Amino acid sequence: QVQLVESGGGLVQSGGSLRLSCTASGFTFHYYVMKWYRQAPGKEREFVAGVTRDGGVKRYADSVKGRFAISRDNRRKTVDLQMNSLEVEDTAVYYCKAEAVGSNTEYWGQGTQVTVSA
């Protein structure tokens, strides 16, 4: 059974930090590009960060560059998102996504809530 389970969300003050983690099971983790997305109330889901299968290339949305860092551990089958200098605008449900290269196969986690207060 394929599972992506996010954790680490919560309530933090503006300027604070959180570290999200996503643990995968039920598929060959190192075959998949891993990404984080987020969805704020009333808005569409948007890309936040992504990392290639070997962890060598990372990409970020402009809104989080310099503040967020994505990393993965293929042995532990986890992908993390370190979020620093959080802003109220970062408030959203954060989702982990696995994408297979060369096919349409993708998996989503259930999401974890991040709330940043002023």
N, C-alpha and C positions, 0 to 999 in steps of 0.2 A: 504494500500500500504506500503510495507516494504521499509524503508529508513535508511541508515547510512550516516550521513553527517559529514565529517571531517572539522575541522577549526584550525587555529592557525599557519599554515605554513608561511614561509617567508624567508627572507635573513638575515643571522646573521654572525658575524665574528667568526672565530675560537676561542674557549674558552667560547663562549657565551651560552645562554640558550634560549629555546623555550618550550612552553607548547602546545601540540596538544590536541584537544578535539574531541570526536566523539559522536554525539547525535543520538539515535535510536528511531524509531517509526514503528508502524505497526506489531510488534510481541512482544511476552512476554519476555521482556529483561532479567529478572532474571533467565530464563530457559537456557540461553546461556553462554557458555564460550566466553570471549572476547579477541581478540588478535590484535596486531599491526604487520604489515608487512611493508617492504619497497622494492623498486625497483630502483636501480641506472641505469643510461643509459648503455645499452649494457650488463646488468647483469640480472640474474634471480631474481624473487621476493623471498625475504628471511624473515624468522621469526625474529621479534625483541623482542616482549614481550607478555605475556599472563597472564590472571587472571581468576581464577575459578568463578563459579556463585555467590558464597557468598563473594568473594573478599579475601578469607582466604589464598589462595596459589597463588603465583606469580612466573613466570619463565621468564628468560631473555636469549637472545643470549649472548655468551661469549664476543662478541665485544662491548656490551653496558653495561655489568654488572658494577655496581658502579657508572654509569653516568646517566642512565635512570631509571625512576620509573613509573610503571603503577598503576592506581587506577580506581575504578569504584564507581558509585553512583546509586544504583538500584532504588531509588526513582526518581531521575532526569533522569534516563535512559541514563547515559553518562559514557564513559570510557576515561580517560585522559592519556597522556604520557608526563611526565615531562622529558625534555632532557637537561642535564647540560654538561658542558665541551665539547661542540660540536667540532667535528673534520671535516676537509674537506671530509673525507671518509664517513661521515654521510649524505652527500648530496644524496637525493633520493626523490622519491614520496612515501609518507607514506600512508598506507591503513589500515582502520579499518575492522575487520572481526568478525562476530558472528558465532559460531559453536554450533549446538544443540548436546546435549549429547545423545548418543545412536541412532543417525540417521545420514544420510548424508546431512541434511539440513544445509546450510550455506549461509551467506549474506556478501557482500562486499560493502564498500563505494567507492566513486569515486576517492578518493585520494587527498592529499594535498602536495604541493611541499615544500620541505625544502632544502635550499641552504646555505652551509657554505663556506664562503670565507676565504682565508688564511690571 
